[in-house]
Amino acid sequence: MLRRTAFHEASHAVVSALLGQKILWIEIHQDGHAETVPDTNIFLRLDEPFESRRRMVIAMAGSAGQCRSKAEVWENVSRLADALLRCRRLEGSELDELLPNWDPMVCKMAECG
């Protein structure tokens, strides 16, 4: 159960990083409850097409990450999930080392056509 939760949260974080959304921390609590906390800007408007799509994709990423997909993305999710299981909480430079760099091609897919 904890492994599935770790993959779920790691998926949110990896997709967030790919879409340029910084993550402050990820944590699995003793009771199995978990959270991924983004560094959000309250001034970003959800009615802007990219921002609303970005949030939707990030929200869906947790469930999607529980199944295998593209090899390099899965490697990122797997590496982050393993680190999260070891440490239970990751933040700052620990996350920066494990998350992929912002990918403009992923952002392009989320833009309005």
Biopython code that builds the backbone (N, CA, C, O; Angstrom):
import numpy as np
from Bio.PDB.StructureBuilder import StructureBuilder

atoms = [
    (1, "MET", "N", (0.815, -1.201, 0.000)),
    (1, "MET", "CA", (0.000, 0.000, 0.000)),
    (1, "MET", "C", (0.861, 1.269, 0.000)),
    (1, "MET", "O", (0.575, 2.199, -0.754)),
    (2, "LEU", "N", (1.909, 1.324, 0.832)),
    (2, "LEU", "CA", (2.768, 2.505, 0.869)),
    (2, "LEU", "C", (3.498, 2.706, -0.455)),
    (2, "LEU", "O", (3.702, 3.841, -0.886)),
    (3, "ARG", "N", (3.891, 1.615, -1.100)),
    (3, "ARG", "CA", (4.587, 1.736, -2.386)),
    (3, "ARG", "C", (3.667, 2.380, -3.427)),
    (3, "ARG", "O", (4.094, 3.249, -4.187)),
    (4, "ARG", "N", (2.420, 1.951, -3.455)),
    (4, "ARG", "CA", (1.462, 2.524, -4.405)),
    (4, "ARG", "C", (1.251, 4.017, -4.108)),
    (4, "ARG", "O", (1.178, 4.833, -5.027)),
    (5, "THR", "N", (1.155, 4.362, -2.834)),
    (5, "THR", "CA", (1.000, 5.761, -2.429)),
    (5, "THR", "C", (2.223, 6.575, -2.830)),
    (5, "THR", "O", (2.093, 7.707, -3.296)),
    (6, "ALA", "N", (3.415, 6.000, -2.649)),
    (6, "ALA", "CA", (4.644, 6.705, -3.018)),
    (6, "ALA", "C", (4.696, 6.961, -4.523)),
    (6, "ALA", "O", (5.079, 8.050, -4.951)),
    (7, "PHE", "N", (4.316, 5.975, -5.325)),
    (7, "PHE", "CA", (4.292, 6.169, -6.776)),
    (7, "PHE", "C", (3.257, 7.226, -7.169)),
    (7, "PHE", "O", (3.496, 8.035, -8.065)),
    (8, "HIS", "N", (2.122, 7.210, -6.501)),
    (8, "HIS", "CA", (1.071, 8.184, -6.782)),
    (8, "HIS", "C", (1.586, 9.612, -6.539)),
    (8, "HIS", "O", (1.451, 10.477, -7.405)),
    (9, "GLU", "N", (2.168, 9.851, -5.373)),
    (9, "GLU", "CA", (2.672, 11.181, -5.035)),
    (9, "GLU", "C", (3.879, 11.569, -5.891)),
    (9, "GLU", "O", (4.006, 12.724, -6.298)),
    (10, "ALA", "N", (4.757, 10.614, -6.160)),
    (10, "ALA", "CA", (5.914, 10.888, -7.013)),
    (10, "ALA", "C", (5.462, 11.309, -8.407)),
    (10, "ALA", "O", (6.093, 12.161, -9.032)),
    (11, "SER", "N", (4.391, 10.726, -8.888)),
    (11, "SER", "CA", (3.869, 11.076, -10.212)),
    (11, "SER", "C", (3.371, 12.514, -10.256)),
    (11, "SER", "O", (3.621, 13.232, -11.223)),
    (12, "HIS", "N", (2.667, 12.934, -9.207)),
    (12, "HIS", "CA", (2.257, 14.340, -9.140)),
    (12, "HIS", "C", (3.483, 15.247, -9.242)),
    (12, "HIS", "O", (3.477, 16.223, -9.992)),
    (13, "ALA", "N", (4.524, 14.926, -8.491)),
    (13, "ALA", "CA", (5.720, 15.771, -8.430)),
    (13, "ALA", "C", (6.486, 15.793, -9.749)),
    (13, "ALA", "O", (6.945, 16.852, -10.176)),
    (14, "VAL", "N", (6.627, 14.649, -10.393)),
    (14, "VAL", "CA", (7.373, 14.590, -11.662)),
    (14, "VAL", "C", (6.646, 15.391, -12.738)),
    (14, "VAL", "O", (7.279, 16.162, -13.461)),
    (15, "VAL", "N", (5.343, 15.225, -12.856)),
    (15, "VAL", "CA", (4.583, 15.974, -13.862)),
    (15, "VAL", "C", (4.605, 17.466, -13.530)),
    (15, "VAL", "O", (4.712, 18.298, -14.431)),
    (16, "SER", "N", (4.506, 17.806, -12.265)),
    (16, "SER", "CA", (4.592, 19.212, -11.868)),
    (16, "SER", "C", (5.905, 19.825, -12.327)),
    (16, "SER", "O", (5.927, 20.925, -12.879)),
    (17, "ALA", "N", (6.999, 19.107, -12.095)),
    (17, "ALA", "CA", (8.314, 19.616, -12.496)),
    (17, "ALA", "C", (8.409, 19.776, -14.012)),
    (17, "ALA", "O", (8.947, 20.766, -14.507)),
    (18, "LEU", "N", (7.886, 18.805, -14.738)),
    (18, "LEU", "CA", (7.918, 18.886, -16.203)),
    (18, "LEU", "C", (7.122, 20.083, -16.729)),
    (18, "LEU", "O", (7.446, 20.636, -17.780)),
    (19, "LEU", "N", (6.091, 20.475, -15.999)),
    (19, "LEU", "CA", (5.248, 21.597, -16.413)),
    (19, "LEU", "C", (5.654, 22.914, -15.747)),
    (19, "LEU", "O", (4.929, 23.905, -15.837)),
    (20, "GLY", "N", (6.809, 22.925, -15.081)),
    (20, "GLY", "CA", (7.326, 24.165, -14.504)),
    (20, "GLY", "C", (6.740, 24.550, -13.160)),
    (20, "GLY", "O", (6.891, 25.698, -12.740)),
    (21, "GLN", "N", (6.075, 23.629, -12.469)),
    (21, "GLN", "CA", (5.492, 23.903, -11.152)),
    (21, "GLN", "C", (6.419, 23.354, -10.079)),
    (21, "GLN", "O", (6.573, 22.138, -9.962)),
    (22, "LYS", "N", (7.036, 24.226, -9.298)),
    (22, "LYS", "CA", (7.951, 23.801, -8.235)),
    (22, "LYS", "C", (7.175, 23.124, -7.105)),
    (22, "LYS", "O", (6.078, 23.551, -6.744)),
    (23, "ILE", "N", (7.761, 22.069, -6.558)),
    (23, "ILE", "CA", (7.165, 21.345, -5.441)),
    (23, "ILE", "C", (7.940, 21.684, -4.168)),
    (23, "ILE", "O", (9.167, 21.592, -4.144)),
    (24, "LEU", "N", (7.235, 22.071, -3.125)),
    (24, "LEU", "CA", (7.877, 22.406, -1.853)),
    (24, "LEU", "C", (8.248, 21.155, -1.070)),
    (24, "LEU", "O", (9.364, 21.051, -0.562)),
    (25, "TRP", "N", (7.321, 20.203, -0.967)),
    (25, "TRP", "CA", (7.631, 18.946, -0.299)),
    (25, "TRP", "C", (6.613, 17.875, -0.656)),
    (25, "TRP", "O", (5.513, 18.155, -1.132)),
    (26, "ILE", "N", (7.027, 16.634, -0.406)),
    (26, "ILE", "CA", (6.178, 15.456, -0.547)),
    (26, "ILE", "C", (6.343, 14.682, 0.751)),
    (26, "ILE", "O", (7.447, 14.584, 1.288)),
    (27, "GLU", "N", (5.252, 14.139, 1.248)),
    (27, "GLU", "CA", (5.352, 13.409, 2.518)),
    (27, "GLU", "C", (4.338, 12.273, 2.575)),
    (27, "GLU", "O", (3.197, 12.412, 2.134)),
    (28, "ILE", "N", (4.783, 11.142, 3.129)),
    (28, "ILE", "CA", (3.884, 10.043, 3.467)),
    (28, "ILE", "C", (3.833, 10.003, 4.996)),
    (28, "ILE", "O", (4.855, 9.826, 5.659)),
    (29, "HIS", "N", (2.655, 10.167, 5.529)),
    (29, "HIS", "CA", (2.479, 10.178, 6.984)),
    (29, "HIS", "C", (2.402, 8.746, 7.508)),
    (29, "HIS", "O", (2.199, 7.803, 6.743)),
    (30, "GLN", "N", (2.568, 8.600, 8.816)),
    (30, "GLN", "CA", (2.538, 7.279, 9.455)),
    (30, "GLN", "C", (1.256, 6.512, 9.158)),
    (30, "GLN", "O", (1.284, 5.288, 9.032)),
    (31, "ASP", "N", (0.134, 7.215, 9.043)),
    (31, "ASP", "CA", (-1.153, 6.553, 8.806)),
    (31, "ASP", "C", (-1.368, 6.185, 7.334)),
    (31, "ASP", "O", (-2.421, 5.657, 6.975)),
    (32, "GLY", "N", (-0.370, 6.463, 6.477)),
    (32, "GLY", "CA", (-0.489, 6.137, 5.063)),
    (32, "GLY", "C", (-1.014, 7.280, 4.219)),
    (32, "GLY", "O", (-0.943, 7.225, 2.991)),
    (33, "HIS", "N", (-1.539, 8.315, 4.857)),
    (33, "HIS", "CA", (-1.992, 9.509, 4.140)),
    (33, "HIS", "C", (-0.758, 10.214, 3.569)),
    (33, "HIS", "O", (0.302, 10.233, 4.195)),
    (34, "ALA", "N", (-0.906, 10.783, 2.391)),
    (34, "ALA", "CA", (0.239, 11.433, 1.756)),
    (34, "ALA", "C", (-0.177, 12.766, 1.157)),
    (34, "ALA", "O", (-1.359, 13.022, 0.929)),
    (35, "GLU", "N", (0.812, 13.608, 0.906)),
    (35, "GLU", "CA", (0.541, 14.884, 0.258)),
    (35, "GLU", "C", (1.740, 15.355, -0.538)),
    (35, "GLU", "O", (2.893, 15.108, -0.183)),
    (36, "THR", "N", (1.433, 16.041, -1.625)),
    (36, "THR", "CA", (2.427, 16.722, -2.447)),
    (36, "THR", "C", (2.036, 18.192, -2.420)),
    (36, "THR", "O", (0.924, 18.546, -2.810)),
    (37, "VAL", "N", (2.940, 19.046, -1.964)),
    (37, "VAL", "CA", (2.608, 20.457, -1.785)),
    (37, "VAL", "C", (3.358, 21.305, -2.803)),
    (37, "VAL", "O", (4.584, 21.409, -2.753)),
    (38, "PRO", "N", (2.606, 21.919, -3.738)),
    (38, "PRO", "CA", (3.234, 22.763, -4.747)),
    (38, "PRO", "C", (3.490, 24.168, -4.211)),
    (38, "PRO", "O", (2.832, 24.621, -3.274)),
    (39, "ASP", "N", (4.447, 24.838, -4.817)),
    (39, "ASP", "CA", (4.717, 26.241, -4.529)),
    (39, "ASP", "C", (3.833, 27.042, -5.481)),
    (39, "ASP", "O", (4.260, 27.417, -6.573)),
    (40, "THR", "N", (2.602, 27.296, -5.056)),
    (40, "THR", "CA", (1.642, 27.955, -5.939)),
    (40, "THR", "C", (1.679, 29.459, -5.764)),
    (40, "THR", "O", (2.042, 29.980, -4.710)),
    (41, "ASN", "N", (1.298, 30.129, -6.812)),
    (41, "ASN", "CA", (1.213, 31.575, -6.812)),
    (41, "ASN", "C", (-0.266, 31.927, -6.791)),
    (41, "ASN", "O", (-0.984, 31.621, -7.743)),
    (42, "ILE", "N", (-0.735, 32.565, -5.721)),
    (42, "ILE", "CA", (-2.159, 32.868, -5.599)),
    (42, "ILE", "C", (-2.632, 33.857, -6.664)),
    (42, "ILE", "O", (-3.833, 34.005, -6.887)),
    (43, "PHE", "N", (-1.692, 34.529, -7.318)),
    (43, "PHE", "CA", (-2.071, 35.512, -8.327)),
    (43, "PHE", "C", (-2.266, 34.891, -9.710)),
    (43, "PHE", "O", (-2.745, 35.563, -10.624)),
    (44, "LEU", "N", (-1.897, 33.605, -9.874)),
    (44, "LEU", "CA", (-2.167, 32.938, -11.149)),
    (44, "LEU", "C", (-3.657, 32.665, -11.246)),
    (44, "LEU", "O", (-4.266, 32.132, -10.318)),
    (45, "ARG", "N", (-4.221, 33.028, -12.351)),
    (45, "ARG", "CA", (-5.662, 32.880, -12.524)),
    (45, "ARG", "C", (-5.984, 31.547, -13.185)),
    (45, "ARG", "O", (-5.384, 31.178, -14.195)),
    (46, "LEU", "N", (-6.934, 30.836, -12.604)),
    (46, "LEU", "CA", (-7.329, 29.545, -13.160)),
    (46, "LEU", "C", (-8.056, 29.669, -14.490)),
    (46, "LEU", "O", (-8.180, 28.683, -15.216)),
    (47, "ASP", "N", (-8.545, 30.876, -14.827)),
    (47, "ASP", "CA", (-9.225, 31.024, -16.109)),
    (47, "ASP", "C", (-8.239, 31.195, -17.265)),
    (47, "ASP", "O", (-8.646, 31.242, -18.425)),
    (48, "GLU", "N", (-6.960, 31.287, -16.956)),
    (48, "GLU", "CA", (-5.950, 31.307, -18.008)),
    (48, "GLU", "C", (-5.779, 29.872, -18.492)),
    (48, "GLU", "O", (-5.565, 28.974, -17.678)),
    (49, "PRO", "N", (-5.871, 29.636, -19.806)),
    (49, "PRO", "CA", (-5.886, 28.261, -20.341)),
    (49, "PRO", "C", (-4.729, 27.380, -19.875)),
    (49, "PRO", "O", (-4.957, 26.233, -19.490)),
    (50, "PHE", "N", (-3.499, 27.883, -19.900)),
    (50, "PHE", "CA", (-2.379, 27.022, -19.523)),
    (50, "PHE", "C", (-2.452, 26.639, -18.051)),
    (50, "PHE", "O", (-2.237, 25.477, -17.705)),
    (51, "GLU", "N", (-2.754, 27.599, -17.179)),
    (51, "GLU", "CA", (-2.753, 27.312, -15.742)),
    (51, "GLU", "C", (-3.828, 26.298, -15.373)),
    (51, "GLU", "O", (-3.562, 25.377, -14.600)),
    (52, "SER", "N", (-5.028, 26.447, -15.905)),
    (52, "SER", "CA", (-6.081, 25.487, -15.570)),
    (52, "SER", "C", (-5.748, 24.100, -16.104)),
    (52, "SER", "O", (-6.019, 23.102, -15.437)),
    (53, "ARG", "N", (-5.170, 24.024, -17.288)),
    (53, "ARG", "CA", (-4.775, 22.723, -17.841)),
    (53, "ARG", "C", (-3.622, 22.123, -17.060)),
    (53, "ARG", "O", (-3.598, 20.919, -16.805)),
    (54, "ARG", "N", (-2.665, 22.960, -16.679)),
    (54, "ARG", "CA", (-1.526, 22.457, -15.915)),
    (54, "ARG", "C", (-2.018, 21.825, -14.614)),
    (54, "ARG", "O", (-1.592, 20.724, -14.267)),
    (55, "ARG", "N", (-2.900, 22.498, -13.900)),
    (55, "ARG", "CA", (-3.401, 21.961, -12.630)),
    (55, "ARG", "C", (-4.182, 20.673, -12.836)),
    (55, "ARG", "O", (-4.099, 19.755, -12.020)),
    (56, "MET", "N", (-4.931, 20.605, -13.912)),
    (56, "MET", "CA", (-5.707, 19.398, -14.194)),
    (56, "MET", "C", (-4.770, 18.217, -14.487)),
    (56, "MET", "O", (-4.976, 17.114, -13.980)),
    (57, "VAL", "N", (-3.746, 18.457, -15.306)),
    (57, "VAL", "CA", (-2.800, 17.386, -15.664)),
    (57, "VAL", "C", (-2.044, 16.919, -14.420)),
    (57, "VAL", "O", (-1.846, 15.719, -14.229)),
    (58, "ILE", "N", (-1.625, 17.854, -13.581)),
    (58, "ILE", "CA", (-0.913, 17.496, -12.346)),
    (58, "ILE", "C", (-1.818, 16.663, -11.437)),
    (58, "ILE", "O", (-1.367, 15.683, -10.844)),
    (59, "ALA", "N", (-3.075, 17.044, -11.325)),
    (59, "ALA", "CA", (-4.010, 16.302, -10.480)),
    (59, "ALA", "C", (-4.204, 14.874, -10.985)),
    (59, "ALA", "O", (-4.283, 13.937, -10.189)),
    (60, "MET", "N", (-4.279, 14.708, -12.295)),
    (60, "MET", "CA", (-4.491, 13.373, -12.874)),
    (60, "MET", "C", (-3.225, 12.522, -12.856)),
    (60, "MET", "O", (-3.300, 11.298, -12.956)),
    (61, "ALA", "N", (-2.085, 13.151, -12.733)),
    (61, "ALA", "CA", (-0.811, 12.434, -12.828)),
    (61, "ALA", "C", (-0.645, 11.364, -11.760)),
    (61, "ALA", "O", (-0.034, 10.327, -12.019)),
    (62, "GLY", "N", (-1.173, 11.594, -10.575)),
    (62, "GLY", "CA", (-1.028, 10.610, -9.505)),
    (62, "GLY", "C", (-1.578, 9.255, -9.897)),
    (62, "GLY", "O", (-0.905, 8.234, -9.750)),
    (63, "SER", "N", (-2.797, 9.249, -10.393)),
    (63, "SER", "CA", (-3.412, 7.983, -10.802)),
    (63, "SER", "C", (-2.702, 7.389, -12.007)),
    (63, "SER", "O", (-2.490, 6.179, -12.082)),
    (64, "ALA", "N", (-2.336, 8.251, -12.948)),
    (64, "ALA", "CA", (-1.662, 7.766, -14.151)),
    (64, "ALA", "C", (-0.300, 7.163, -13.827)),
    (64, "ALA", "O", (0.121, 6.198, -14.465)),
    (65, "GLY", "N", (0.379, 7.718, -12.855)),
    (65, "GLY", "CA", (1.714, 7.247, -12.504)),
    (65, "GLY", "C", (1.748, 5.884, -11.859)),
    (65, "GLY", "O", (2.804, 5.259, -11.760)),
    (66, "GLN", "N", (0.600, 5.423, -11.421)),
    (66, "GLN", "CA", (0.542, 4.106, -10.810)),
    (66, "GLN", "C", (0.626, 2.989, -11.849)),
    (66, "GLN", "O", (0.744, 1.817, -11.491)),
    (67, "CYS", "N", (0.567, 3.338, -13.103)),
    (67, "CYS", "CA", (0.745, 2.337, -14.163)),
    (67, "CYS", "C", (1.979, 2.717, -14.975)),
    (67, "CYS", "O", (2.358, 3.887, -15.025)),
    (68, "ARG", "N", (2.585, 1.760, -15.590)),
    (68, "ARG", "CA", (3.825, 2.026, -16.325)),
    (68, "ARG", "C", (3.546, 2.702, -17.658)),
    (68, "ARG", "O", (2.561, 2.401, -18.333)),
    (69, "SER", "N", (4.423, 3.613, -18.020)),
    (69, "SER", "CA", (4.271, 4.301, -19.301)),
    (69, "SER", "C", (5.644, 4.507, -19.922)),
    (69, "SER", "O", (6.452, 3.579, -19.957)),
    (70, "LYS", "N", (5.912, 5.692, -20.403)),
    (70, "LYS", "CA", (7.170, 6.026, -21.061)),
    (70, "LYS", "C", (8.361, 5.725, -20.129)),
    (70, "LYS", "O", (8.356, 6.119, -18.963)),
    (71, "ALA", "N", (9.357, 5.038, -20.647)),
    (71, "ALA", "CA", (10.458, 4.534, -19.808)),
    (71, "ALA", "C", (11.162, 5.630, -19.012)),
    (71, "ALA", "O", (11.367, 5.463, -17.810)),
    (72, "GLU", "N", (11.538, 6.746, -19.640)),
    (72, "GLU", "CA", (12.297, 7.775, -18.911)),
    (72, "GLU", "C", (11.446, 8.460, -17.846)),
    (72, "GLU", "O", (11.963, 8.847, -16.798)),
    (73, "VAL", "N", (10.145, 8.613, -18.101)),
    (73, "VAL", "CA", (9.263, 9.189, -17.094)),
    (73, "VAL", "C", (9.113, 8.204, -15.935)),
    (73, "VAL", "O", (9.168, 8.596, -14.770)),
    (74, "TRP", "N", (8.923, 6.922, -16.260)),
    (74, "TRP", "CA", (8.784, 5.913, -15.215)),
    (74, "TRP", "C", (10.039, 5.835, -14.356)),
    (74, "TRP", "O", (9.941, 5.631, -13.146)),
    (75, "GLU", "N", (11.216, 5.992, -14.957)),
    (75, "GLU", "CA", (12.470, 5.992, -14.187)),
    (75, "GLU", "C", (12.472, 7.143, -13.186)),
    (75, "GLU", "O", (12.888, 6.966, -12.041)),
    (76, "ASN", "N", (12.008, 8.329, -13.612)),
    (76, "ASN", "CA", (11.915, 9.471, -12.690)),
    (76, "ASN", "C", (10.961, 9.167, -11.546)),
    (76, "ASN", "O", (11.282, 9.415, -10.384)),
    (77, "VAL", "N", (9.795, 8.633, -11.870)),
    (77, "VAL", "CA", (8.796, 8.311, -10.852)),
    (77, "VAL", "C", (9.345, 7.248, -9.899)),
    (77, "VAL", "O", (9.199, 7.373, -8.683)),
    (78, "SER", "N", (9.970, 6.213, -10.440)),
    (78, "SER", "CA", (10.506, 5.127, -9.629)),
    (78, "SER", "C", (11.607, 5.619, -8.687)),
    (78, "SER", "O", (11.617, 5.271, -7.506)),
    (79, "ARG", "N", (12.528, 6.424, -9.207)),
    (79, "ARG", "CA", (13.631, 6.959, -8.390)),
    (79, "ARG", "C", (13.079, 7.836, -7.252)),
    (79, "ARG", "O", (13.535, 7.745, -6.112)),
    (80, "LEU", "N", (12.096, 8.683, -7.578)),
    (80, "LEU", "CA", (11.517, 9.559, -6.572)),
    (80, "LEU", "C", (10.704, 8.763, -5.548)),
    (80, "LEU", "O", (10.773, 9.050, -4.352)),
    (81, "ALA", "N", (9.940, 7.774, -5.998)),
    (81, "ALA", "CA", (9.159, 6.947, -5.082)),
    (81, "ALA", "C", (10.071, 6.192, -4.119)),
    (81, "ALA", "O", (9.776, 6.107, -2.927)),
    (82, "ASP", "N", (11.176, 5.643, -4.625)),
    (82, "ASP", "CA", (12.122, 4.923, -3.762)),
    (82, "ASP", "C", (12.715, 5.859, -2.699)),
    (82, "ASP", "O", (12.840, 5.486, -1.533)),
    (83, "ALA", "N", (13.076, 7.076, -3.118)),
    (83, "ALA", "CA", (13.627, 8.048, -2.169)),
    (83, "ALA", "C", (12.577, 8.446, -1.141)),
    (83, "ALA", "O", (12.898, 8.621, 0.034)),
    (84, "LEU", "N", (11.337, 8.589, -1.566)),
    (84, "LEU", "CA", (10.256, 8.950, -0.659)),
    (84, "LEU", "C", (9.990, 7.835, 0.353)),
    (84, "LEU", "O", (9.709, 8.110, 1.519)),
    (85, "LEU", "N", (10.077, 6.592, -0.086)),
    (85, "LEU", "CA", (9.917, 5.471, 0.843)),
    (85, "LEU", "C", (11.048, 5.424, 1.863)),
    (85, "LEU", "O", (10.821, 5.089, 3.025)),
    (86, "ARG", "N", (12.266, 5.759, 1.438)),
    (86, "ARG", "CA", (13.408, 5.771, 2.361)),
    (86, "ARG", "C", (13.312, 6.911, 3.366)),
    (86, "ARG", "O", (13.535, 6.710, 4.560)),
    (87, "CYS", "N", (12.981, 8.112, 2.885)),
    (87, "CYS", "CA", (13.064, 9.309, 3.717)),
    (87, "CYS", "C", (11.733, 9.774, 4.301)),
    (87, "CYS", "O", (11.714, 10.483, 5.308)),
    (88, "ARG", "N", (10.625, 9.384, 3.683)),
    (88, "ARG", "CA", (9.269, 9.773, 4.064)),
    (88, "ARG", "C", (8.961, 11.243, 3.790)),
    (88, "ARG", "O", (7.788, 11.600, 3.680)),
    (89, "ARG", "N", (9.966, 12.106, 3.676)),
    (89, "ARG", "CA", (9.758, 13.526, 3.349)),
    (89, "ARG", "C", (10.955, 14.003, 2.542)),
    (89, "ARG", "O", (12.105, 13.758, 2.907)),
    (90, "LEU", "N", (10.668, 14.691, 1.437)),
    (90, "LEU", "CA", (11.712, 15.242, 0.580)),
    (90, "LEU", "C", (11.388, 16.705, 0.323)),
    (90, "LEU", "O", (10.225, 17.061, 0.132)),
    (91, "GLU", "N", (12.404, 17.550, 0.316)),
    (91, "GLU", "CA", (12.171, 18.955, 0.024)),
    (91, "GLU", "C", (13.443, 19.599, -0.506)),
    (91, "GLU", "O", (14.522, 19.010, -0.440)),
    (92, "GLY", "N", (13.310, 20.806, -1.029)),
    (92, "GLY", "CA", (14.442, 21.599, -1.474)),
    (92, "GLY", "C", (15.364, 20.896, -2.442)),
    (92, "GLY", "O", (14.919, 20.351, -3.452)),
    (93, "SER", "N", (16.663, 20.909, -2.132)),
    (93, "SER", "CA", (17.666, 20.354, -3.042)),
    (93, "SER", "C", (17.511, 18.849, -3.230)),
    (93, "SER", "O", (17.886, 18.315, -4.274)),
    (94, "GLU", "N", (16.958, 18.157, -2.225)),
    (94, "GLU", "CA", (16.697, 16.719, -2.390)),
    (94, "GLU", "C", (15.744, 16.493, -3.562)),
    (94, "GLU", "O", (15.955, 15.599, -4.381)),
    (95, "LEU", "N", (14.700, 17.308, -3.632)),
    (95, "LEU", "CA", (13.737, 17.196, -4.726)),
    (95, "LEU", "C", (14.358, 17.638, -6.045)),
    (95, "LEU", "O", (14.146, 17.007, -7.080)),
    (96, "ASP", "N", (15.131, 18.730, -6.004)),
    (96, "ASP", "CA", (15.744, 19.242, -7.231)),
    (96, "ASP", "C", (16.617, 18.190, -7.907)),
    (96, "ASP", "O", (16.672, 18.123, -9.135)),
    (97, "GLU", "N", (17.297, 17.370, -7.110)),
    (97, "GLU", "CA", (18.168, 16.332, -7.665)),
    (97, "GLU", "C", (17.383, 15.172, -8.275)),
    (97, "GLU", "O", (17.884, 14.487, -9.167)),
    (98, "LEU", "N", (16.171, 14.950, -7.805)),
    (98, "LEU", "CA", (15.384, 13.797, -8.244)),
    (98, "LEU", "C", (14.365, 14.113, -9.333)),
    (98, "LEU", "O", (13.960, 13.222, -10.080)),
    (99, "LEU", "N", (13.950, 15.372, -9.427)),
    (99, "LEU", "CA", (12.926, 15.738, -10.402)),
    (99, "LEU", "C", (13.546, 16.141, -11.733)),
    (99, "LEU", "O", (14.653, 16.679, -11.765)),
    (100, "PRO", "N", (12.841, 15.884, -12.831)),
    (100, "PRO", "CA", (13.369, 16.270, -14.144)),
    (100, "PRO", "C", (13.312, 17.777, -14.328)),
    (100, "PRO", "O", (12.590, 18.475, -13.615)),
    (101, "ASN", "N", (14.071, 18.268, -15.282)),
    (101, "ASN", "CA", (14.029, 19.682, -15.624)),
    (101, "ASN", "C", (12.754, 20.001, -16.384)),
    (101, "ASN", "O", (12.140, 19.127, -16.995)),
    (102, "TRP", "N", (12.377, 21.242, -16.336)),
    (102, "TRP", "CA", (11.208, 21.737, -17.056)),
    (102, "TRP", "C", (11.332, 21.363, -18.526)),
    (102, "TRP", "O", (12.394, 21.527, -19.127)),
    (103, "ASP", "N", (10.259, 20.866, -19.097)),
    (103, "ASP", "CA", (10.276, 20.406, -20.487)),
    (103, "ASP", "C", (9.290, 21.234, -21.311)),
    (103, "ASP", "O", (8.078, 21.076, -21.161)),
    (104, "PRO", "N", (9.798, 22.120, -22.187)),
    (104, "PRO", "CA", (8.898, 22.973, -22.972)),
    (104, "PRO", "C", (7.976, 22.176, -23.886)),
    (104, "PRO", "O", (6.881, 22.645, -24.199)),
    (105, "MET", "N", (8.381, 20.989, -24.324)),
    (105, "MET", "CA", (7.517, 20.185, -25.195)),
    (105, "MET", "C", (6.286, 19.678, -24.425)),
    (105, "MET", "O", (5.195, 19.591, -24.989)),
    (106, "VAL", "N", (6.461, 19.348, -23.149)),
    (106, "VAL", "CA", (5.324, 18.913, -22.338)),
    (106, "VAL", "C", (4.383, 20.093, -22.142)),
    (106, "VAL", "O", (3.164, 19.934, -22.212)),
    (107, "CYS", "N", (4.940, 21.280, -21.895)),
    (107, "CYS", "CA", (4.105, 22.471, -21.737)),
    (107, "CYS", "C", (3.364, 22.794, -23.034)),
    (107, "CYS", "O", (2.209, 23.218, -22.999)),
    (108, "LYS", "N", (4.013, 22.598, -24.166)),
    (108, "LYS", "CA", (3.387, 22.874, -25.458)),
    (108, "LYS", "C", (2.139, 22.006, -25.635)),
    (108, "LYS", "O", (1.136, 22.464, -26.182)),
    (109, "MET", "N", (2.200, 20.761, -25.175)),
    (109, "MET", "CA", (1.053, 19.860, -25.297)),
    (109, "MET", "C", (-0.140, 20.352, -24.478)),
    (109, "MET", "O", (-1.284, 20.039, -24.808)),
    (110, "ALA", "N", (0.116, 21.127, -23.403)),
    (110, "ALA", "CA", (-0.963, 21.590, -22.533)),
    (110, "ALA", "C", (-1.557, 22.938, -22.982)),
    (110, "ALA", "O", (-2.592, 23.359, -22.466)),
    (111, "GLU", "N", (-0.905, 23.608, -23.936)),
    (111, "GLU", "CA", (-1.383, 24.914, -24.390)),
    (111, "GLU", "C", (-2.635, 24.806, -25.239)),
    (111, "GLU", "O", (-2.976, 23.740, -25.752)),
    (112, "CYS", "N", (-3.303, 25.930, -25.373)),
    (112, "CYS", "CA", (-4.481, 25.983, -26.261)),
    (112, "CYS", "C", (-4.045, 25.790, -27.709)),
    (112, "CYS", "O", (-2.992, 26.276, -28.121)),
    (113, "GLY", "N", (-4.846, 25.094, -28.458)),
    (113, "GLY", "CA", (-4.539, 24.871, -29.859)),
    (113, "GLY", "C", (-5.081, 25.945, -30.761)),
    (113, "GLY", "O", (-4.895, 25.883, -31.976)),
]
sb = StructureBuilder()
sb.init_structure("model")
sb.init_model(0)
sb.init_chain("A")
sb.init_seg("    ")
for serial, (resi, resn, name, xyz) in enumerate(atoms, 1):
    if name == "N":
        sb.init_residue(resn, " ", resi, " ")
    sb.init_atom(name, np.array(xyz, "f"), 0.0, 1.0, " ", f" {name:<3s}", serial, name[0])
structure = sb.get_structure()
